[in-house]
Amino acid sequence: MKKIIALLVMLLISFSVYAQPGGTPPGGTPPGGSGGGSSSLPTTYSGAYTLNGGSAVLANQTIRASSQDQSGVYVYNGGQLVMTRSQITTTGNTSSGDNSSFYGLNAGVLALSSGSISLSGSKVTTSGTGSNGVFAYGAAVITLASDTIYCSGQLGHAIMASGGGTLSATNVVMTTTNTNSGAIATDRGGGTLNVRGGSVLTTGKDSPGIYSTGMITVTNTPISATGSEGAVIEGLNTVTLDSVSLSGGVDAYGGVMIYQSMSGDAETGTGTFIMRHGSLPPPGAPSFSSPTPMPKPSSPRLP
């Protein structure tokens, strides 16, 4: 039966989850992620359009990238880009799934090294493996408004931040269609994502609507994940929803999964899920799950 969360009532769910060292959720690969790894910041990035410092204001652009590890738009070294009413398409594959998830390699739109991007009224389409739609890494800041993001390759998240990046999206339509492609996601080093309005649809296996190793806040956005949980929280991180319709399509785990993978992608501790208003219809299973849990130890322990 569909569970309606009443107005003016806040649902706060917190779990302390301890997995076996190196453990992952049932099925092996963490939903929406590449399962950890030991990579380092790539020494070379490239973009069909690149801004190295300075500032630029562009409109009505058609940008295409087809090479391996090539972004459509790449802004770094404090560059400031404002782009409107543009089409950005990438088709190249990544050389490293970890570098794509941790550092934004091969993303359709990428900002790092204190770069900032404001993108509005535009469409971002990616089809290669490890080709995230829009990615903010480190001190980078990205603002999206009234955009459309469509990612069809494996490990192709719609919006993503890692290493402390910040990204906000207002009235953005996000769709991912392949495996391990959570739409709203953070990875190693965490990040801050704020989403308001728009919509989210994921149809691939292990592709939740939200995958958090950081701080993710979503307001007034319908989220549907037909091949995964509606939301996943890894480790000591948070998802906050306000007036959100959240649905997942995995009977075994329920609508929200909170777990600790011990992969090194997230700090060990309590995962927090907060939901105000909205709805959470479980797919024939408990609304919340925490796979492979162990009792919380009375004192800290090493894996």
C-alpha positions in Angstrom: 0.0 0.0 0.0 1.3 3.4 -0.9 2.6 5.2 2.1 1.7 8.9 2.2 3.8 11.1 4.5 1.5 13.6 6.0 1.9 17.3 5.7 3.8 19.0 8.6 5.3 15.7 9.7 9.0 15.0 9.3 10.3 11.5 8.8 13.8 11.1 10.2 15.5 7.7 9.6 19.1 7.1 10.8 21.1 3.9 10.7 24.5 2.9 11.9 25.6 0.3 9.4 28.8 -1.8 9.7 29.6 -4.1 6.8 32.2 -6.8 6.6 35.6 -5.3 5.5 35.4 -4.6 1.8 31.7 -5.5 1.7 29.3 -4.3 -0.9 25.5 -4.6 -1.1 24.0 -7.8 -2.4 24.7 -8.1 -6.1 28.3 -6.9 -5.8 28.7 -3.5 -7.4 27.4 -0.5 -5.3 24.3 1.0 -6.9 25.2 4.0 -9.0 29.0 3.6 -8.5 32.0 1.8 -9.7 32.8 0.1 -6.4 35.8 2.0 -5.1 39.3 1.8 -6.4 42.7 3.4 -6.0 42.9 6.1 -8.6 44.4 9.6 -8.5 43.5 12.9 -10.1 44.1 12.6 -13.9 47.0 14.7 -15.2 45.3 15.5 -18.5 41.8 16.7 -19.2 40.4 18.0 -22.4 37.2 19.6 -23.8 35.7 20.5 -27.1 35.2 23.9 -25.4 37.8 24.8 -22.8 38.0 27.8 -20.5 41.3 28.2 -18.6 40.8 31.1 -16.2 39.1 34.3 -17.3 35.4 34.6 -18.1 33.1 34.0 -21.0 29.4 34.4 -21.8 28.1 32.2 -24.6 24.7 31.5 -26.2 23.2 29.2 -28.8 26.3 27.0 -29.0 26.4 23.5 -30.5 29.3 21.6 -28.9 30.2 18.0 -29.8 33.0 15.8 -28.3 33.7 12.3 -29.6 37.2 11.4 -28.3 38.1 9.2 -25.3 38.1 11.2 -22.0 37.0 14.4 -23.8 34.4 16.6 -22.2 32.0 18.8 -24.1 32.6 21.8 -21.9 35.6 22.0 -19.5 36.3 25.0 -17.2 39.2 25.2 -14.7 41.8 27.4 -13.1 39.2 29.8 -11.8 37.4 30.2 -15.1 33.9 31.6 -15.0 31.5 30.5 -17.8 27.9 31.5 -18.4 26.2 29.5 -21.2 22.6 29.6 -22.3 20.4 27.9 -24.9 23.1 25.5 -26.1 23.4 21.8 -27.1 26.3 19.8 -25.6 26.8 16.2 -26.9 29.5 13.7 -26.1 30.0 10.1 -27.4 33.5 9.1 -26.2 34.2 6.5 -23.6 36.3 6.9 -20.5 39.7 5.3 -20.0 38.9 4.8 -16.3 35.5 4.4 -14.6 37.1 5.4 -11.2 38.5 8.6 -12.6 35.1 9.4 -14.1 33.3 8.9 -10.9 35.9 10.4 -8.6 37.2 13.3 -10.7 34.8 13.9 -13.5 37.0 12.6 -16.4 34.9 12.4 -19.6 31.9 14.3 -18.2 29.7 16.2 -20.6 30.2 19.4 -18.6 33.0 19.6 -16.2 34.3 22.2 -13.7 37.3 21.9 -11.4 40.1 23.9 -9.9 37.8 26.6 -8.7 36.0 26.8 -12.0 32.4 27.9 -12.1 29.7 27.3 -14.7 26.2 28.7 -15.1 24.2 26.7 -17.6 20.6 27.4 -18.5 18.0 26.5 -21.1 20.4 23.9 -22.5 20.6 20.2 -23.3 23.4 17.9 -22.3 23.5 14.4 -23.9 26.1 11.8 -23.2 26.3 8.2 -24.5 29.8 7.0 -23.7 30.8 4.8 -20.7 31.8 6.9 -17.7 30.3 10.0 -19.2 28.5 11.9 -16.5 26.2 14.7 -17.6 27.4 17.6 -15.4 30.2 17.2 -12.8 31.7 19.6 -10.2 35.0 18.6 -8.5 36.9 20.2 -5.6 36.3 23.9 -5.2 34.2 24.1 -8.4 30.7 25.4 -8.4 28.0 24.7 -11.0 24.5 26.2 -11.3 21.9 24.7 -13.6 18.5 26.1 -14.5 15.8 24.8 -16.9 18.2 22.3 -18.5 17.7 18.7 -19.8 20.3 16.0 -19.1 20.2 12.6 -20.8 22.9 10.0 -20.1 22.7 6.5 -21.8 26.1 5.0 -21.1 27.2 2.9 -18.1 28.4 4.9 -15.2 26.7 7.9 -16.7 25.2 9.9 -13.8 23.1 13.0 -14.6 24.6 15.4 -12.1 27.5 14.6 -9.8 30.0 16.2 -7.4 33.1 14.8 -5.6 36.1 16.1 -3.7 33.8 18.7 -2.1 32.3 20.1 -5.3 29.0 22.1 -5.2 26.2 21.9 -7.7 22.7 23.3 -7.7 19.9 22.4 -10.2 16.6 24.2 -10.6 13.9 22.8 -12.9 16.2 20.4 -14.6 14.9 17.2 -16.3 17.3 14.3 -15.7 17.2 10.8 -17.3 19.7 8.0 -17.1 19.2 4.6 -18.9 22.1 2.4 -18.2 23.6 0.4 -15.3 25.3 2.0 -12.3 24.0 5.4 -13.3 22.3 7.1 -10.4 20.9 10.4 -11.5 21.8 12.7 -8.5 25.1 11.5 -7.1 28.2 12.2 -5.2 31.4 10.1 -4.9 34.7 10.0 -3.2 35.4 13.1 -1.1 31.7 13.9 -1.1 30.0 17.0 -2.4 27.0 19.2 -2.0 24.0 18.9 -4.4 20.8 21.0 -4.1 18.0 20.1 -6.5 14.7 22.0 -6.8 11.9 21.2 -9.2 12.4 19.3 -12.5 12.2 15.5 -12.6 14.4 12.4 -12.3 14.0 9.1 -14.0 16.5 6.2 -14.0 15.8 2.9 -15.8 19.1 1.0 -15.5 20.0 -1.7 -13.0 21.8 -0.4 -9.8 20.9 3.1 -10.8 19.1 4.8 -7.9 17.5 8.2 -8.2 19.9 9.5 -5.6 23.3 8.1 -4.5 24.8 10.0 -1.6 28.4 10.0 -0.3 27.9 13.6 0.7 25.1 16.2 1.4 22.1 16.0 -1.0 19.0 18.0 -0.7 16.0 17.7 -3.1 12.8 19.8 -3.0 9.6 19.4 -5.0 11.1 16.9 -7.5 9.5 13.6 -8.5 12.1 10.8 -8.5 11.5 7.4 -10.1 14.1 4.6 -10.3 12.7 1.5 -12.0 15.7 -0.7 -11.7 17.1 0.2 -8.3 16.3 1.8 -5.0 14.8 5.3 -5.0 17.7 6.5 -2.9 21.0 5.1 -1.5 23.2 6.5 1.3 26.7 5.2 1.8 28.3 5.7 5.1 28.3 9.0 7.2 26.2 11.0 4.7 22.8 12.5 4.3 19.8 12.8 2.0 17.1 15.4 2.7 13.9 15.4 0.8 11.1 18.0 1.0 7.8 17.5 -1.0 9.3 14.7 -3.1 7.6 11.7 -4.6 10.2 9.0 -4.3 9.9 5.5 -5.8 12.2 2.6 -6.4 11.8 -0.6 -8.3 13.8 -3.2 -6.3 11.6 -5.6 -4.2 14.6 -7.0 -2.3 15.8 -3.8 -0.7 12.9 -1.4 -0.6 12.7 2.3 -1.5 15.8 3.6 0.5 19.0 1.7 1.2 21.5 2.8 3.8 24.8 0.9 4.0 28.5 1.0 4.5 30.7 -0.5 1.7 34.1 -0.1 3.3 35.4 0.9 -0.2 36.9 4.1 1.1 34.4 6.2 -0.9 32.6 7.3 2.2 33.4 7.9 5.9 32.2 5.1 8.2 29.3 6.0 10.4 25.6 6.9 10.5 23.7 7.5 7.3 20.8 10.0 7.7 17.6 10.1 5.6 15.2 13.0 6.2 11.8 13.3 4.4 9.3 16.0 4.9 5.9 15.7 3.2 6.0 13.9 -0.1 5.4 10.1 -0.7 7.4 6.9 -0.5 5.6 3.9 -2.1 7.6 0.8 -1.3 7.9 -1.8 -4.2 6.4 -4.7 -2.3 9.2 -4.6 0.3 10.1 -2.6 3.4 10.5 1.1 2.7 14.1 1.0 4.2 16.9 -1.5 4.2 20.5 -1.8 5.4 22.1 -4.9 3.8 24.8 -7.0 5.4 24.7 -5.2 8.7 26.8 -6.1 11.8 26.0 -5.0 15.4 27.5 -1.7 16.2 30.7 -2.3 18.3 31.1 -0.9 21.7 34.4 0.7 20.7 35.9 1.8 17.4 37.5 -1.0 15.3 39.5 -1.2 12.2 38.4 -3.2 9.2 
